[in-house]
Amino acid sequence: MLGLIPDDPVIIAVVVILLSLVFFSYLLLRRTILEFRDGMEGR
């Protein structure tokens, strides 16, 4: 597994940024769905 990690710091930085964007968009989407569900129930 460690052999798959590239030595280029630019590639590592791009991968970290992409992962953080995916995680942030997942949190934002989940919060929006939960608020929409609460709104549909009349809370």
N, CA, C and O atoms as a DFTB+ gen file, in Angstrom:
172 C
 N C O
     1  1       0.829      -1.202       0.000
     2  2       0.000       0.000       0.000
     3  2       0.866       1.255       0.000
     4  3       0.567       2.221      -0.701
     5  1       1.943       1.238       0.791
     6  2       2.804       2.421       0.842
     7  2       3.539       2.622      -0.473
     8  3       3.978       3.732      -0.774
     9  1       3.676       1.570      -1.253
    10  2       4.367       1.708      -2.534
    11  2       3.553       2.469      -3.562
    12  3       4.099       2.955      -4.553
    13  1       2.237       2.577      -3.335
    14  2       1.383       3.278      -4.291
    15  2       1.443       4.786      -4.114
    16  3       1.027       5.524      -5.008
    17  1       1.959       5.269      -2.966
    18  2       2.008       6.712      -2.704
    19  2       3.163       7.327      -3.503
    20  3       4.308       6.897      -3.360
    21  1       2.874       8.323      -4.336
    22  2       3.947       8.944      -5.136
    23  2       4.848       9.819      -4.267
    24  3       4.457      10.281      -3.195
    25  1       6.050      10.029      -4.759
    26  2       7.015      10.857      -4.024
    27  2       6.842      12.340      -4.334
    28  3       7.420      13.187      -3.653
    29  1       6.040      12.662      -5.367
    30  2       5.869      14.053      -5.771
    31  2       4.926      14.763      -4.802
    32  3       3.768      14.363      -4.679
    33  1       5.390      15.800      -4.114
    34  2       4.515      16.494      -3.149
    35  2       3.341      17.198      -3.811
    36  3       2.311      17.411      -3.171
    37  1       3.478      17.563      -5.082
    38  2       2.363      18.230      -5.770
    39  2       1.197      17.271      -5.940
    40  3       0.042      17.648      -5.740
    41  1       1.498      16.031      -6.309
    42  2       0.433      15.037      -6.486
    43  2      -0.250      14.761      -5.150
    44  3      -1.472      14.630      -5.085
    45  1       0.548      14.673      -4.085
    46  2      -0.018      14.432      -2.756
    47  2      -0.935      15.594      -2.351
    48  3      -2.014      15.373      -1.800
    49  1      -0.504      16.823      -2.625
    50  2      -1.315      17.988      -2.276
    51  2      -2.628      17.987      -3.062
    52  3      -3.681      18.302      -2.509
    53  1      -2.570      17.636      -4.341
    54  2      -3.788      17.606      -5.164
    55  2      -4.750      16.547      -4.647
    56  3      -5.957      16.778      -4.588
    57  1      -4.223      15.392      -4.276
    58  2      -5.080      14.315      -3.760
    59  2      -5.734      14.738      -2.441
    60  3      -6.917      14.479      -2.218
    61  1      -4.960      15.390      -1.572
    62  2      -5.519      15.836      -0.286
    63  2      -6.610      16.875      -0.512
    64  3      -7.644      16.838       0.155
    65  1      -6.394      17.796      -1.440
    66  2      -7.393      18.832      -1.717
    67  2      -8.662      18.200      -2.289
    68  3      -9.771      18.587      -1.919
    69  1      -8.501      17.238      -3.182
    70  2      -9.673      16.580      -3.760
    71  2     -10.461      15.819      -2.696
    72  3     -11.691      15.859      -2.679
    73  1      -9.747      15.127      -1.810
    74  2     -10.428      14.381      -0.751
    75  2     -11.171      15.322       0.192
    76  3     -12.289      15.023       0.610
    77  1     -10.559      16.456       0.530
    78  2     -11.220      17.397       1.435
    79  2     -12.442      18.031       0.755
    80  3     -13.444      18.301       1.418
    81  1     -12.365      18.269      -0.557
    82  2     -13.523      18.809      -1.269
    83  2     -14.673      17.809      -1.278
    84  3     -15.830      18.182      -1.083
    85  1     -14.348      16.532      -1.505
    86  2     -15.389      15.501      -1.505
    87  2     -16.029      15.398      -0.121
    88  3     -17.250      15.293      -0.003
    89  1     -15.198      15.428       0.929
    90  2     -15.714      15.318       2.287
    91  2     -16.580      16.522       2.639
    92  3     -17.640      16.369       3.245
    93  1     -16.128      17.734       2.257
    94  2     -16.879      18.945       2.566
    95  2     -18.213      18.967       1.824
    96  3     -19.238      19.343       2.393
    97  1     -18.200      18.562       0.550
    98  2     -19.449      18.559      -0.211
    99  2     -20.407      17.506       0.339
   100  3     -21.622      17.698       0.309
   101  1     -19.863      16.384       0.845
   102  2     -20.723      15.362       1.456
   103  2     -21.409      15.911       2.713
   104  3     -22.605      15.702       2.915
   105  1     -20.646      16.610       3.549
   106  2     -21.237      17.183       4.753
   107  2     -22.298      18.223       4.406
   108  3     -23.362      18.261       5.024
   109  1     -22.006      19.065       3.416
   110  2     -22.953      20.108       3.015
   111  2     -24.230      19.480       2.461
   112  3     -25.334      19.924       2.777
   113  1     -24.074      18.449       1.636
   114  2     -25.234      17.798       1.042
   115  2     -26.065      17.091       2.108
   116  3     -27.295      17.141       2.066
   117  1     -25.407      16.435       3.063
   118  2     -26.137      15.733       4.112
   119  2     -26.918      16.711       4.983
   120  3     -28.062      16.445       5.352
   121  1     -26.286      17.860       5.313
   122  2     -26.978      18.856       6.131
   123  2     -28.185      19.423       5.388
   124  3     -29.236      19.649       5.987
   125  1     -28.034      19.652       4.087
   126  2     -29.142      20.188       3.297
   127  2     -30.297      19.198       3.248
   128  3     -31.459      19.589       3.359
   129  1     -29.978      17.908       3.081
   130  2     -31.038      16.897       3.030
   131  2     -31.743      16.801       4.379
   132  3     -32.966      16.669       4.428
   133  1     -30.979      16.867       5.485
   134  2     -31.608      16.780       6.806
   135  2     -32.499      17.990       7.070
   136  3     -33.588      17.841       7.624
   137  1     -32.056      19.188       6.681
   138  2     -32.880      20.373       6.882
   139  2     -34.122      20.321       6.006
   140  3     -35.199      20.738       6.431
   141  1     -33.982      19.814       4.793
   142  2     -35.134      19.703       3.903
   143  2     -36.144      18.708       4.474
   144  3     -37.351      18.940       4.403
   145  1     -35.655      17.599       5.041
   146  2     -36.544      16.605       5.633
   147  2     -37.281      17.185       6.839
   148  3     -38.475      16.946       7.019
   149  1     -36.561      17.947       7.660
   150  2     -37.198      18.580       8.817
   151  2     -38.242      19.601       8.368
   152  3     -39.290      19.743       8.998
   153  1     -37.954      20.301       7.289
   154  2     -38.905      21.283       6.773
   155  2     -40.167      20.604       6.232
   156  3     -41.266      21.141       6.374
   157  1     -40.019      19.437       5.620
   158  2     -41.166      18.719       5.089
   159  2     -42.062      18.222       6.223
   160  3     -43.278      18.122       6.059
   161  1     -41.461      17.910       7.371
   162  2     -42.243      17.425       8.505
   163  2     -42.902      18.565       9.278
   164  3     -43.691      18.311      10.188
   165  1     -42.598      19.795       8.939
   166  2     -43.239      20.926       9.573
   167  2     -42.584      21.371      10.855
   168  3     -43.235      21.993      11.694
   169  1     -41.315      21.070      11.029
   170  2     -40.623      21.490      12.247
   171  2     -40.112      22.909      12.099
   172  3     -39.500      23.444      13.023
